[in-house]
């Protein structure tokens, strides 16, 4: 009887810890500074903007986690469903761009700007490049130490770092909401003319679906390391962990948006709004509090990104163990954070813009594939091809080519952020019709044992 009551309790604790870990992996620097901008810009349209923001910044990543849990393969397996070449190129681009070549060095420098630099200035010191170097060494060194044993990430992040982060966020939100009233200012731009749609767009621009597609395999591994093994059991626990993370994200986003609503200053500067709120309501302690929040938010995301990259890298270069890949990725991030990040951002920002619609399309088709009794083919090829082409067009303005975008905008149906969605949905509908017409909807999928073995190899490499 003791065993039967202990097992569910242990499972619940495992799911809770993993959900807390997943929240922290998602909650990076952008997730910290973006909601205050939304709250400050919304004016009297605060509620519809916030509802739209939550719909796409919380529900979309949750949907991606669900898709990964149903497939059990992560972005590697999802991309392979489109085709073998695509299955190699797309995951590589995703892992590199959100890993050591872009996001990891970026959160390193952002944590310096939001935390270390202000603290040094508070102490009367003049920060410079040596300070950035020391910060990056310490920050990435701690990242490596936390991520070095993937089987312990859920415990280290979920049981220790996340509660500390949530506590600090709660102190800042409660102090600001209790100590100040909403600032009387009008909604700006599209926030006034189309508040709900603008909220949806701003939440979409958090681009957490890309992170969800690679964090999914980390969650699955963490659950298995804590004693969950059956496919259905792991899938259910992954979805439950995703729900916990989604609820926490929603609560924190609401709190941060209310801070933006109650703080004066430049409505486009989320970090400035948070820093001003912390200083106004908590004094010097507030500056230190915000610095600690920024470091923890960036650190947990860095752990997830470099751990995910290293797990993937083991499958590509199995001669090197996980810890070597992790160390190399940290060194690359260190170099870019100190020397060439600005140039890398110019190159890779368009890549992120291209990858995000493709990843979202894969997530949607994967969810449909769960309901299909057969093996979809055209339903993957057509919408992924459409989203890829349209995403390239969306990225052209960031490369200095705006003529095509301006021409498409004349139709009244196109913008560079979301213009790809409707054509991709139409392509998906066509693909489904083709699959139904050719019998693929009801034709059983081929034996996936080879894929399953590779998935098991990926997970084993993380142990």
Secondary structure, DSSP 8 states (H G I E B T S, - for coil): -HHHHHHHHHHHHHHHHHHHHHHHHH--HHHHHHHHHHHHHHGGGHHHHHHHHHHHHTHHHHHHHHHHHHHSSHHHHHHHTT-HHHHHHHHHHHHHHHTTTTHHHHHHHHHIIIIIHHHHHHTT----HHHHHHHHHHHHHHHHHHHSSGGGHIIIIIIIIHHHHHHHHHHHHHHHHHH---------THHHH-HHHHHHHHHHTT-HHHHHHHHHHHHHHHHHHTT--SHHHHHHHHHHHHHHHHHHHHHHHHHHHHHHHT--S-TT-HHHHHHHHHHHHHTHHHHHHHHHHHHHHHHHHHHHHHHHHHHHHHHH-TTS-HHHHHHHHHHHHHHIIIIIHHHHHHHHHHHHHHHHHHHHHHHHHHHHHHH-SS--SHHHHHHHHHHHHHHHHHHGGGGT--HHHHHHHTTTS--TTTTHHHHHHHHHHHHHHHHHHHTTTTS-----HHHHHHHHHHHHHT-
